[in-house]
């Protein structure tokens, strides 16, 4: 086992950003043979897998110190502290603070504060990411909404936004280190700015950032709420080539009744209309979507509505979850769908996603794309299509290539003459 601290990231892109902060803090504190799990709580399965990985690590490395943090640890610290494999549990606020990793705190088994009392978000500057060609920049934290299936607000707290000047400073630091692509991340980035002076919208902040950081070549947005996309952001999508034409939407379902029972703020027609409007503004835009199958009371007809929405809205990249009941959420008290049905519907929707993706990929040969190189000869287009190039390039570089065909993994491309 390495003598330097290691962070194992489970879950979302925000966790990926925070894991880099945690790694830096642990190194600054001089931690030795330590592994920190940055857990996810989006589903019960995510928590189960975290506990499984913790036990496996302890069996294989009996002398390694194990710290558990992240959303699952924030929500249920006692559960993780009771595991004999775990040495310490840190909350989502504590995991980002240097003092949490210092020897003086080592004897405290649980360091977890009330996340709902957090009113600000501390700025954490980082210079880069290990083994990544794109950088994640946190612009927001927490969520003010209470979807009936979701436990995340109780792991992250209420919505707090990072001020523009800090975002600009972070992006400039990353571009000075050679990063050409940045991904804005948070829990609910569509709500950005509501807690800041003058309440700048996500679109206003993004425009200001791009103006202040002309050296940034590519900017991506993580998951967007279809109910809250401001006019400034729509204009940017239409006119700003550095804003990538790949948008991931938090759709969740295609049935209006299920969306209502989820306590979402949009309906199926809102998603269809939004995608049509965005495609009209920027014809090359491609959409991803989060979708849940087998939500309580979902009938076959309601599930069919979700299947049809994929075509009606033109969704390409599907991120599919079979519904997983979380204790202490309203949905867990609703009439449940059998697990085998939830999983079967998820498999069917994933097959649908593979078909729509294949159709999209099939239209791309003969086109030229700019590829951000991830590893050696692999990378991603502006629309986040995976590509294998005909030669190796430096990780993090952007190369122009001609798409020549498709493969089971995505696209094949050659350097354009």
N, C-alpha and C positions, 0 to 999 in steps of 0.2 A: 504494500500500500504506500502511496506517496506520502511524504512528510509534510506537504503543503495542503492547505484546506481545499476541499472539493465541494462544489454545489451541484446537486442533482435537481434539475428543473422538471417539474410536472405541471402540465396545464398550459396556460395562455401566454401570449406574447408579452403581456405586462409582467408575468413571472420571469420571462427571459431577461427583461431589462433589470428587474429587481435582483435577480440572481447574480448579475454582474456586480451590482452595488454590494451585495452580501459577500461575494468573493473578495472584493477589495477590502471591505471592513474586516473580514476574518484575517486576511494577510496583514493588515495594519496592526491588528491586535496580537499578531505573532502566534496564531493558532497553529499547532502542528498537525498530527495525524487525525484529521477531523473531516467528517462528511456531513453536509447540511442538506436536508431534504426541504425543498421549497414546494409545498404540496398544493393540490387543487381540490376544490370541493364542489365542482359544478355538478357532479353526479355521485351517487353512493358508490358506484363502481370505481370512480377515480380515487376515493378515499380507501377502498378495499385494496386497490393495487398499490397505493402508497404504503400501507401497512405490510403488505406482502414483500415489497422491495426492502423495507427497513429490516424485516426479519432475515431476509436472504443475505443482506450486507453484513449483519451481525454474525451469522453463521460462518461466513467466509472471512471475516475480519474481526475476530473477537476483541482485539485491543484498540480498535478505532473508536474515537469519541463520535457519537451520533447526536446531532441537533436537528430537531424537526420544527419547521415553520410553515408559513403560507396559510391559505384560506382554511384548509381542513384543520390545521392546528389552532388557528384563531377561533374557530367555531366550537371545537371540542378539545380544548387543551388537556383536560383531565384524562380523556381517553388515551391520548398519546403518551402522556406522562406515566400512565399506568403500565405501559409496555416495558418489560424488563430490558429491551434492547435500546431504549431511548435514554440518553443522558440529560437532555434539556429540551424544553419547548419554548420557542420565541413567537410572539405575536407579530402581526403584519406591520405594526409601527416599530416594534422593538428590533425586528430583523434588519432594519436599515441603519441602525445606530451603532457606532463604534463601541460605545460603552457596554453594549450587550455581550460583546465577545471578549471583554477584558477579564482577567483572572478574578477580579472582585465579584463578578456576577456568576462565576462558574458553579457555585454551590446552590444557586437558585434554580430549582427544578422547573418552575414555570414562571416565565416573564411575559405576561400577556395582559395588556390594558384594555379598557372598554373602547373598542374601535368607534362606537357610535358617538363618542365625545370628541373625536378628532374633527377640527374645523379648518385646518390648513394642511397643505402638502409641502413637505420639506423638499428643497431642491437637491438633487444628487447628480453631480457632474461625473461622467465617466469618459475615458479617452478611447474606449474601443470594446469590442466583444471578441472573446476567444472563439476561433474557428467559425467566424461568420463574415459574410461579404456585405451584408446590409446591417444597419444599426437600428435598434429600437429606441425611440425617444418617448418617454412618458409625458403626456400633456394633461392627464386627468386621472382621478382616482375616485372610487366609490360610485354609488348609484342611489338616486332619490326615489326610484320606482320600486314597486313591489309586485312583480309578476308572480303568479300563484305557485309556479314550479321552482322558483329560484331562491337559493339560500345565500347567494353571493353578497348582497348588501350587508348581511350580518358578519361577513368575513372582511369586507372592505370599508364599511361605513358609508356615510353620505357623500354626495358628489363634492369634490374639491378640485379646482383647476390650477394648473401651473401657470404663473404669469408669463407673458410673452417674452420679456427680457431674458428670463432664464432659459426658455426654449431656444431662443436665438443663440445664446451663449453655448448651450449644449450642442446644437447643430454645427456651429462654427468650429467647436473643438473637435467634433467627429470628422468634419470635412478636412480639417487640417491634418488629421491622421490618415487621410486617403479614402475615407468612406464616400461613395458617390450616391448611395441610396439610403434613405431614412424612412422608417415606418413609424407613424404616429400611433401610439398605443395608450390604452386606458381601459377602464371598466365600461364606461358609457361616454365615448368621446363626442357623441352628438350633443350632449348637454354642456359641452365646454363653455366656460365663461359666465355662466349664470350667477356664480358666487363672487365674481371679480368686479372691481370698480368699472362702471360704464357697461358692464355685461357684454363684452365682445363675443360675437358668435364664432363658431368653429371656422366658418368661411372667412370672416374678417381676420382672425388670428393667422390662418393659413396664408392669406394674401400678404400680410405683414411679414411673416416669416420668410416667404419666398423672395420678397423684395429686399429683406435684410441679409439674406444668405444666397447671393447670386451664384456662388461656387457649388451649391447643391444641385446635382444633376437630376435626381429622381426622388419624388416623395410619394409614399403610399399612405393610405388611411386604413386603419383596421376597422373592425365591425361598426357599421352605421345603423342607427335606428331609422326605419323607413318613415316614421312619423315626424322626424325632426331633421330635415335637411334644409338649411337656410338658403335664401336666394343668392347670397354672396358665394356660397360654396357651389351652387349650380352654375353660376357665371364662371367661376374658376375652372370647373370641370370642362366647360365649353371652350375656354380660351387659353388655358395654361398647359403647355406641352410637358412641363416638368412634373405635373400632377398625373400620376399613372392612370390609364383608363381601365382600372380593375377595381371594382367596388364590391365589398362584402357586406351583405345586408342581414340584419337580425330579423329574419322573417318568421321562423318557428313553425308556422302551419299555414295551410291554404283554405281552411274552413273558417268562416266567419264566427260560427258558434264556438269552435274550439279557441279561436283567438280571443273571444270575449271571456271565456272561462280561464284562459291564461292571464287575463287582465293586460293584454297588449293594447297599444293605442292606435293600431292601424287595422284595416280589413284587407281582404284579398285584392279588391279593386284598387286600393291605394298602392299596393305593390306593383300591380300591372301598369297603372298609370305612371308611377314614378319611373319604372324601367323604360317605358315608352318615351317619356319626356327626356330622360338622360340619354337614351339612344339617339333621339332627335338632335340633342345638343352636341353629342360626340358619337358619331356612328361606330367608332371602333371600340366603344366601351364594352366590357365583359363583366358579368355579375356572378358573384358567389353568394351563397346563402346558408345560414344555419337553419336546420329543420328538425323537428322532434316528431317521432312517430309513436303511436300508442298512448297519447295523452289521455288521462281519465275521461271516459264517456265517448272516445272517438269511435265512430261507427265505420264500416267499410266505405260508405258513401262519403263520409268526412275525409277519410284517408284518400279517397279518389280525388277529392278536391285539391289536396296537396300535390298529388301526382300531376294533375292537369295544370296546376299553377306553374310548374317547372316549364312547361311549353308556353303557356299564355304570357308569362312574364319574361321568358327567354333567359332562364337561369342556367349557368354553365357549370360552375364548381359547387357541388353540394357537400356540405358538412352535416352529416346525418347522425342524430342521436336517438336510440330507442329511449323512450321516457323512463327515467329512473326516479322513483319516489324519494324525496328528501324529508326526513322527519322534521316536524315543526314548520312545514309549509302548507298552505291551504290545499294545494293539489293532492297532497298525501292523504287527505281526508275524503277525497272524492271517490266515486266508484272506479275501481282500478280495472285496467285491461290486462288479460293474462300475459305473462312475460313472453311466452313463446309467440304470441300474436304481435307484441311490440317489436320483437326481434325480427320476425318474418317480414313485417312491414318495413322495417329499417333496411333489410337486405334488398327488398324490392325497390325501395327508393334509391338505394345506392346503385343498383343496376341501371335504373333510369338515369342517374347522374353520369355513369360511365358512358351511356349511349349519347347523352347530350354533349359530353366532353369530346367524344370521338367525332361527332358531327362537326363540332367547331374546329377541332384540330385538322379535320379533313379539308377544310376550306383554306388552310394557311399555306400549303406548298406553293412555291412560286413568288411568295411575298418576302420582302426584306424586313428584318426585325433587329432591334438593338438588344443584345443579350447581356445581362449582368452575370458574370461568371461566378459560380458558387464554389465548385471544386473542379480543378483541372479542366476537363472538357465539357462540364455540365453547367447549366445556368437557366435563367428565366427571362422571358420576353417582357415587354412593357405590360402585357395583359396577363402575366403570371403563368404563361404556358411553359412547362419544363422542356428544355432543349439539350440535345447532345451535339456538340460541335465536332468538326473533323480534325481538330488539333487542340493542344493544351494552351491555356492562357493563365495569366496571373489572377489569383483569386481577388475578386472585387473590381476587376476591370470591366469596362463596357465595350463590347465589340459589335460591329454591324455584320450580320450574316444573312445568307439566303436560305430560306427554309426549303429543303429539297424533298422531304417526305415525313411520314409518321412512323412511330414504333409503339410497342406495347406500353412504353413508359412516357410517351409524349411525342416530341418532334425531333427531326434530324436536320441539321443545318450545316452549311459550308460558308466560309468567309466570303463575303460579297466582293467581286472584283472592283 
